[in-house]
Amino acid sequence: MSVALGMPGMRAGDPRPAGRADGGVASLPSERPAVPTLLDRFGREATDLRISLTDRCNLRCTYCMPAEGLPFLPPPALLSLDEITRLARIAVTEFGVRQIRFTGGEPLLRRDLVDIVRAVAALEPRPEISLTTNAIGLASRAQALAEAGLDRVNVSLDSIHPDTFAAITRRPFLDRVLAGIDAVRASGLTRTKINAVLMPGINDDQAIDLLAWALAGGHQLRFIEQMPLDADHGWSRESMITAEGIRERLAERYTLTPDSAPRDGAPAELFEVREHGDERMLGLVGVIASVTEPFCSDCRRTRLTAEGAVRSCLFSHEEIDLLGPMRAGAGDAEVADLWRGAMWAKPAGHRMNELGFTQPERPMSAIGG
């Protein structure tokens, strides 16, 4: 259940709003405590900010976007470099946000991405800056991004087999993705994470191949349960590969032992990986079980869409517009109060496992990961 805040710019079930708020700022709910952080009603504080830089993408992954693509936002509707920097500054200095991740769509499609990273890296205190990308085009930009202040890269990659990659993404670009991953390593960035979604009859028989490749390259692979965020609304619980199914497939070759380090709000449950009968640890693998083993009770994330709306949960049906008030002249304090109000209304969980759950109208590419 969402709390009605009575704020301008709240959108329910509107995947692509035509207009914006007039910049007025409504009063905040009286029950919200006067704390500077992004606190919600369940005691969680958001310290991890995801900023979507664009809803455009150069792939057409079957579980995300239709083959013909989607109607994309016009450039003036997107957050500008200065607006991104301003919101990041508010998050860091006012709310205590410590991590900022740039997502999309595909963030590499922003020509000013290096400038965005450089501007956010100059903030005090400096947040950790990461990028979630499909890595197409990363080969030519990895060094500049590293020099600008990027700390880490997450690459979405569901298969290392060219035919399977092309079937999933509807594009024959696996060589560009692998070149981008190699360029990240050459730039000096470490701790690269690979995000993969397993789908029955498509790539679920390649889980071991993908993990072996990631371990050999020194990458941390994270398998993600397919979530109901596809544009075609074709997701079904019955057809998804669950976390249990992922672990069962990996157990055919590897012994998985839960990692002893605290999870500390991270979405992935980590496991130490060993070959059967061998005590040497090869690395770590993560499983993000958003559907079957949700971790909502320790969620520490706040999200901004590419057009500057706060989304307190990936599966929200409501958003709070910040860009409209900003462009209408709202000061930092007013913007911060709107943001705090949006997060105060954050639901306890996504309710995917409850009767009557409704998939959000906006797909992942339009929300940001």
N, C-alpha and C positions, 0 to 999 in steps of 0.2 A: 504494500500500500504506500502510495506517495502522499506527502503532506503538501497541501495547497499553500503556497507562499504568497500568493497575490502579487507576484512580481511581473513587471513587463517582460515580454520576450519569451514567456514560457510557451513551448510548442508541444502539443500532444498529438501523436499520430500524423505529423506533417513531415514527410521525408525530405522535402525541398522547399522551404518557405520562400514566398515571393517577396515579402517585405521584412522590415525590421522594426524593433521597438522605437519609440520616439525619443528615447533617452531619459525619460523620467525614471526616478528611483523610488520604489515603494518602501514602506516601513518593513523591517524584518520581523519575523515572528517573535513575540515577547518571551517565549519559553527558551529561546536559544541563549546560552550563557555568553557573556562578553569576553571571549577568549580570542587571541589573535590567530590561532591555527584553524585549519580546515577540519573542524570537529563535526561528527555526525551524532545522531540521537542514540547511537549504540556504543559510543565511546571510542570509535575509531578516528584516527587522525591521518589525513592524506599527506604523505611526504614524497610521493612519486607522481610526477606530472607527465602525462602523455599529450603531446601537441601534434595534431594532424596538420600537415602542411599543404595537402592537396587531396582531392578525391579522385584525381586522375591516376590511371595505371596503364602500363604498357604490356601487361599480361591479361588474360581472361580466364583465370582459374575457375574450374567448374563449380567449386564449392563457394565461390565468392561473387562472380559476375557473369552475366549472360554473354554468349558469344558475340553478340552485336554491341556490347558495351552498355553504358548508361548515359543519360544526359548529365553532363558535368557542369559544375559551377563556373560562371564567367570569372575571369581574373579579378575584377573589382570587388567581387563578393568575398574573396579570400583575405585572410589576415596578411597584412604587409609585414615587411622586415621590422619596421619600427613598432608595429602593434604586437608582433610576436615577442620582441625584446621587452616591451613594456609589461606584458602579461607575465613573462618569465621573471622579470624583476620583482613584480608584486608577489609572485609565488615564493620566490627565494627569500626576499627581505621581510615580507609581512607574515607569511604562513610557515616558514621554515622548511620549504620543500628542498630536498637534498638530491633528488635525481630527476633529470628531464630527458625524455625520450622523444625523438622526432619520428613520426609515423606518416602513413598515408591511407589510402592510395599509395602511390610510390613517391617518397620524398625526393628521390634523385631527379624527378621531373621539375623540381624548383631550381631555376637557374641561379637563384641567390642563396642556395643551401649553404655554401661555404661561408658567406657573409653572416647568415643566421647563426651558424655554429660559433663563429668568431665573436659575435656580439654577446651571445649567451655565456660563452666561456670567460668573458671579461667581467661578469657579475661578481659581486662580493656579498656573501661568501660564494665561492665558485661551486656550482652543482656538478655532479657527474653527468656527462652528456653521452647519450647513446643514440643509435639510429637503427630502425627496423626497415629493411629494404629487401627487394628481390635481387639486388646486386647487379642488375643490368645497367651498364654505364659506370659502375663503380671502379672498374679498372683504371679509368682515366682520371678519377677524382679522389681516390683513396688517400693519396699523399697530401693533397691540398686540405682535405678534411681533417687529417691527423694533425697537420701543422696549425690548423685553425682552432683546434682544441677538442676534437672528437675523441672520446675515451674508449668506446666500444661499439661493435656492430653486431646486430642480429640479422641473420639472413634467412629468408623463407625459402626452403628447398625441400620438396616432397619426394624427389627421386634423383638418383645419379645415373639413371638409364635414359638415354636420349629419347627413345620412343615413348616411354612412360611420362617423362617430363613434358613432352610435346602434347600428349593426350590430356594431361591435367591442365596445363597452362594455355593450350591452344596456340602455342608459339614455339618455334624450334631454337630456343635461345640458351640451352644448357651450357654451351661453351662460354657464353658471355658471363653467365652466373659464376662458373668455376674460375674464370679469369678475374672476376671481381673479388672473389674470396682470396685468391692468391695475392692480389694487389694489397688487400688489407694487411696480410701478414708482412709483405715487403715494406709497408709503410711504418712498421714497428708497433702497430696495434695488436694487442693480445686479447685473450678471453672472448674470442668470437663464438657466438652461439648460433646454432642452426635450428630453425623451427620447422617441424614436419607434421603434416596431417596424414594419417593413414585412412584409406578408403577401401572398403571390401571389393575384391575382384579387380582392383586397379593397381594399388601399390602395397597392400598389406603383406604380401609375400616378400617384400623388399626391405622390411624393417632391419633385419640383421645386416644386409649389405650396407645400408645407410649408416648404421651405427659403426660398423667396422671401418668404413671410410672416414667418418668423423673422428674416431679415436686415433686413426693413423695420422690424421692431419692436426691433431691437438685441439680439436674443436669440441665444445660441449653440445651434444645433440639433445633437443627437447621435443618429445612427441606431444602433440596437442590434440585432445579430443575434438572432433569436428563439432562446431557449435551452430545453433540455428541463427546464422547471420548471413545467409546466402540471399542474393537478390531474387532468385527464382522461387524461394520458399519451398525448396524440395527436400530440405532436411527432415529426417525421421530418426527417432531414437532406435528403432528396430534395425536400421541399416548402418549405424555408426559403429566404429571400432572403439570399444571402451578402454579405460586405463587397464582394467584387468586383462583384456584381450591383448593390449600392447605388451604387458609384462609377460604374458604367456608366450607370445611370439619370440621375444628376446630370450626367454629361458631355454629355448631350443639349443642355444649355443652358449649363453652367458649365465653366470651366477650374479644376481643382483642383490646387494646388501644395502639397506637404508643408510644414507649418509648421516653421520653423527652430528654434523654442524647444525645449529639452529636454522630453521626455515626463515624466520624473521620477516614474515609477510610476503615472501616470494611466491609467485603462482606455481612454480614447478617443485614437485617433490623429487629430490635427488637420490640417486642410487649409485653406489660404487659398482664398477663393472669388472668382472674377472672371467677368464675362460674357465670352463668346468675343469676341476682338478688342479687348477693353478692358483697359487696364493697371491700372485702379482696383480696389483690393481692397475687396470689399463686406463682408467679415467672415470668420468661421471656421466650419467645419462639422466635426463629429467623427464617427468611425465606431468603434464598439465591437464588435470582431470576436472575441467570446469563443469561438466555435466553430471558425472556420476559420483565424484568425490569433491564437491564444491568447497572452496576455501574463503567464502564470502565473509565469515566472521572475523578474518584478519586482513581484509582488503585495505590497502593503504594508497589506492590510486585515485587520481582525479584526471579528467580528460577534457581537452578542448578540441572541438571539431575544427575543420579547416576554415569555417566561416565564423569562428569565435564564439561558440556556444559551449557552456559547461554541460558535460554529461557525467553524472555521478556514477553511473553503472553502464557497462556495455549494453545491457538489455533494457535500459530505460525507455519509456515511451515519451518522456518529457525532457526538454533541454532549457537552460536559462541563457539567454542571449547576453553576451558582454560587448560584442563589437558595436551593436547599435548605440547603446549608451556611450561607449568610448568616442564614437564618431560624432555624437551629439554634444560632446564636451564634458562628460562625467569625469570627475577627478579620480585619482587612485583610490582614495578612501571609499568612494561610492562603488567603484568597480569591485574592490575587495569585499565590501559588504554583500553585494549581489552574489559573488562567488561563494562566500561563507554560507549564505542562505541556501544556495543550491546544494551544497554538500551537507548541510544540516538535514535536508530532506532526503538524503540518500537512503534507499530501502535496506532492510536487513540482509536481503539476498536476492538473487535473480529469479527465484521461484520456478526454475525450469522443471523441478521435480514435483510441482503441485498441479492439481487438476485446474484447467482453465488458463494455463500459461499461454501467452500470446507472443509470437515472435515479433521483434521490432520491425517497423516498416523499413528503416534504413539499413542497408547491408554494411558489412564490415568496411568496405572501401570508402563508404561515405561517413563512417563514424571515426575511424582511426583505431589502431590496435591498442 
